[in-house]
Amino acid sequence: MKITAFAKKFNLSTDAVRFYERSGLLQPERQSNSYREFTETDQQDLKIILALKELDFSLKEICYLLELKRQPISTQCNNDSTEFLTTKIDHIKQKIAFYEMAYQLLLKLKATIKDNNYAENQAELFCLIDRLFDYGLQEE
C-alpha cells in the first residue's frame, strides 16, 4: 500500500505518516523507485501507535515498545516489557483516580449550582479542589 492510501485508511495526513517514519515508529520498505510500501505489519504498528497516543504514551515510550515488539522473544525482552508495562499501569491507575476525583468534584459543583446552593457549599467545594490539586501534584 502506498503512503496516500495508507494515510487515508487511518485518517491521517501523509505528513503525519512521514513523521512517524522519521521518528522510527514506522519502518516501511522502500521499492526500487524509493516509494514506500506499507505492509500489514506497518498497519499493525500504526494501530499500536495511535492507541498508545490516546493513552498519553510519549513518542519515546511508543518507540521503545515497538523496538521490543520487533525483537525476538527472549527472557530479557519479556522482563523489560513487564517492567515497563508495570510502571505504565501504575501511572494510568493514578490518572484514573485523579479523573475520578475530578469527576466527583464536577458533579458536586454542577448539582450545587443547579440547586442554587453555591454559597452554602463553597467551603466544601474549595476543600475538594484543594484535595484534587494536592493529588495532582503527587503524580509528578
Secondary structure by P-SEA (a helix, b strand, c coil): ccaaaaaaaacccaaaaaaaaaaccbbbbbccccbbbbcaaaaaaaaaaaaaaaacccaaaaaaaaaaaaccccaaaaaaaaaaaaaaaaaaaaaaaaaaaaaaaaaaaaaaaaacccccaaaaaaaaaaaaaaaaaaac
